[in-house]
Amino acid sequence: MGCWWCHNPEGLFDGVEMVYNRQDCIGCGDCIAQCPQQALDISSKSVERDPHLCTSCGNCSEVCPACAHEVSGWHTTTHEVMEQIIKDMPFFDQSDGGVTFSGGEPMSQPEFLLSLLEECEKLSIHRAVDTSLYAPTALVWEVASHTDLFLCDIKHMDSQLHKHYTGVGNELILSNIKLLSNQGSAIRMRIPLIPGINDDDKNLQDTAAFISDLACGSTIDLLPYHRAARAKYSKLSFPYPGNQISPVNNSQIAHAVALFNEYGLTAQVGG
């Protein structure tokens, strides 16, 4: 998926991404000299990266004295991730917490996700999967057998508008939500509240009606849109599709909360 308001653009594509903090660059040129692909050039103390030549090798981040270049993402193994999780187990014991697998979309790496879920299960670690549920139903079913809680958004109830703003229709997503609810999975429903896109009364009412028919609980999390992620797009040299979206104001949030309450749902901000 590729939502207009995505707050994790570094997770939209497979592999490692290079991040460039333009304001930190001192224009020394060390990165240019060390780039084996000759993908970098400099003009007025600002380095430009040719995405067609860059292989995300990370040489520029290793030699940059100002840390203006960074590598986002890395290759790892189940064992290496579990070593980090195990270090945090004392905190889980104190807080009744656990591990949340998020992204990007964790189900885009199904073998890796299932391996981690199974290893956490052996240690009785609570497992939450934060997913769009835009995934094959057979995979969702398999993941559900190793998951204690699903965190899932409903972005729009109109499939055509859902496709316009996210890149895919919503039929598979809604079907998977119903599947999980019917088989007794714990689901925490969240609604990203995006002004001008999904905050109109009809869509909110349709969303509330859909959730109220589920057996997964009556509490939902409203996630009001904000612009905090815009800087990430600049650092990644990606265009920001949501540039014209305005932040949510308090009256819009209160209106949405009241509307969900009318359907017997408890809406809280955040989550």
N, C-alpha and C positions, 0 to 999 in steps of 0.2 A: 504494500500500500504506500501511497505518497500523499498524506493529508496536507492541505494548504497550510495548516497551523502547526505542523509537526515540530516538537520541541527537541527531537533527537535526530537531526539530519545526518549526523555521523553514522547512524545505524540504517540508513536507507539503502546502502549498497554493500555488497559483499567485500570482504577484505579490509586492508588498512587504508586509512585516509590521512592525508597530510593537512595539518592546521597551520595557518600563518597568521601570527599576531602582528599586523602591520604597524601598530603604534609602538611596538617594542623594538622594531628593526633599527639598527644604527648605521646601516648602509656600508658595512665593512667589506662585503663581497666574499667572505670566507665560504659561504654556502655555494656560491656560483663556481668557485674554484674546485670544490669537492664533489660537484654533481656529476656522476659518471654518464648521465644521459644528456647533459647539456640542456636541461629542461628549465633552467632558471636564467633570468636576465634582470638587470637593475636599471631603474630610471628615477631620478630625483629621490634617492634613498629608499625607494620602495621596490621590493623584489616581486617580479611577476613569474608565475609558474605556468608552463605549457602543459595542460593536462594530458595531451596526446603523447608527450614524451616522458612525463614523470612516471616512475614505476613504484613510487612510495617506498624506496629503499631505506629512507631515514637518515642518510648521510648528512643532509643539511641540518637536521636536529642535533646530531652529535657534535658538529663543529661550531654551531651558532653560539657566540659568546653572550648574546642577549636573550637566549631562549625564545627567539621570535618564531622559530619553527618547532612544531611538535608533531608527534605521531599519535593518531587516534586509533585505538584498536591494536590487538596483538594476537598472535597464534599461541594457543595453549592446549593443555590436555585435561582430561577429567581428573587425573591425579593431582595436577598442579592447582586446579581450582579447589578441589576438596581439601588440600593442605591449608588454603586460606580460610575456608569455611570452618574447619575444625578449630582453628585458632580463635574463632569468635563464639564457639559453643558455650563458654562460661557466661557470655552476655545473653545468649538465648535462654539459658536456664534461669537467669534473673528476671527476664522481661517476658517470658512465655513467647518469645519471638521465633524467628526462623529465617529461611532464605527465600527471597523473591527472585525469580528468573524473569528478566525483562529484556529490553532492547531499545530500538528495533523490535523485531518479532522473534521470540525464542524458538517458535516452531519452524522457522526457516532453517534451523540446524537440528533436525529431529533426533538423530542418533546421539549427538552430544547432549541435548537436553534430557533425553530419556536415561542416558548413562548417569548424569548428575542426579536426577530425581531418584534413581534406584540406589545410588550410593548414600544419599541423604536418608533414604528410608531405612537403610541398614543401621543408621545411627540415631533413628527416631527424631530426626530434625524436621520441623514443620516446613512444608513446601508450598509456596504460592507461585502461580504462573500468571504473569501479566501479559495478556495476549489479545490480539484483535479477533481471534477465532476465525480469521480468514485462512483456513487450513483444511486439508482433506478430513472428512468426518472420521475415517478409520484412524487417522493419527490422533485426532482430538480424543477419541474413545480410549486409545492406548495411553495417552498422556494422563487422562482422567484417573486411570487405575493407579497412578503413582503420584497424585497431586491432592493436597489437602484443601486448597482454596484457589479459585480462579478469580482474577481481576480482569474485568472485561468492559470495554466502552461500547455504548451505542451512539454512533456519530450522526446518523440520520435515518429516518424511517422510510423515506422515499428513495427507492433504489437508484433511479436515474440521477437524482441530486447527489446521492451517496457516491455514485461513480464519478460525477463531475468534480466533486471536492476531494475524493480520496484515490481515484483511479480504478476502483472496483465497485461492483454492485453489492448489495447487502444480503441477498438471499441466503448464501452459504453461512454467513455470520449469524443471522437470526435463527437459521435451522440448527446450527451447532449450539446456540444458547438454549434453545428448547430441548435439545437432546440432553445436555448436561443437567438442566433443571429437572427433566422427567426421570433421570436415573439417579437423582439425589445428590449431585455434586454441589458443594458449597460455592456460590458465586457472589462476588461483590460487584454490583453493577455501578458503572460510573457514566456520567453524561458530561462530555466536554461542551461547555456553553460558549458558542461562537456567534457573536453578534452578526446579524445579517445572513447567516448561513443555516443555523438550526435552532434559533431561539424564538421563532414565531410560535404562536399559540397552537396552531394545527400540529406542527411537528412535535412540540412538547406534549400535547394531549395524546397523540398517537404513541409516543414513546412511553408515557405513563400507563396507557391502557395495555400495551404489550407487557411491560414489567409486572403490572398488577396481576396478570394472568399466570405468572410464573410461580413456582413453589420454592424459590430460592431466597425468600426474605423480602422485607418491605422497606429496608433502608438502602438509599442510593447516595452516591457521592457526586455532587456537582463540581466540575472542574472549570472555573471561569477562565476564559482566554486572557493571556497577557503577552507582552512583547519581549519577554526576557530572552527568548532564544534567537532573536534576530541577529545578534552579534555572532552567533555560531555560523550562520550562513555566510557572512562576510569572511570569516576566518577560513572557511572551507571553499571559498570562491563559488558558492552556489547562489543562484537567484532565490529570493524569498517570496514564495507564492502568496503569502498572507500579508503582504505589505500594506494593503488597503483595509485590513480588518482593524476595527477599533477595540480597545480593551472594554471589558464588561464593567458597567457601573453598578452601584449597590441596589438601585431600584430594579434593574433587570434581574439581578440575582434574587431579590425578594419576590418578584413576580413569579419566577420559575419555581421557587420553593413553595409558594402558595398553591400554584397549579398542581404540583405533584402531591401536595397534601390533600387536595380534593379527591384524589384517587386512592387515598388511604396509604400513601407512601411517605416515609420520612426522608426528606432531602436535607443533606448537610453539605456544607461547603468544604472541599478538600477531601483528603483520604489517601 
